[in-house]
Amino acid sequence: MGLNLPKQQKILASYSRRTNRPELYFMEPYITYRDYYTAEIGNPDIRPEYINSFELNYTYNAEDYTFSATAFHRNRKDKIERLRVPYMAGVTLDSMANVGHDYSTGVELSMNWQVVRAWNTQINGNLFHYKVENEYKTDGKNEKSTNYDMGWYNTFDVGKSTRIQLDGNFVGPSVTTQGKTESFWYFNMAVRQQFLRQKLIGTLSFRDMFHTARYASNITTSDLQSYTRIKPKYPLITFTLSYTFNQFKLRGSNNRGSHDLFEGTNH
């Protein structure tokens, strides 16, 4: 439901319901070892997540920039999260489980600015109250935190066939079912080159180019104290080639990053 206002302003209210089904490996019912100290097992009884999202968006379009503010409330039923329990002396056991429900209420701000013809920049920021209704712990304790993150995305056109993208990301701390995760930040860069009248495209990308990303999780339960720190291997460099047989326009996409630098973390 939308409403057009004077001077290129718009208000949009929306509701959506989404289903996140568990990955196949979440359900594999046998134990494997990730390292000498960590075993993991799947959960065949895991259920899908159901997410309800309510949003109220305000957008202002000027000649060379766009500003957007979105107030949102999202609730997730049967949240899927990685849990850790003692297994044997010096070894822990990880498994995926439906830990309860969580709620996020806050605001997202975004500005897209065409600084000059060859430079476009976009800044996104989120600030929200986060609560987990914990059904995993026997005391049913609810975890709460104020969460925030920010992304800065820049695109530079070098000539007609070369484009450089540079983005910086900061992710704040958050509570989990069993403890807390710490904040981290990182930068990415990508260079795209077009050939054969834009039909052949080569992309060279560098993830976490300054090697600053660190994942740190502190788990505290009645029978376990565990601190995990993950540093991705560096450099994370990928090269892709794509060829387009038919030219067609794609819809605009959101630049928000997925922060999927850390393998084996699901919080």
Disulfide bonds with the S-S distance in Angstrom:
none
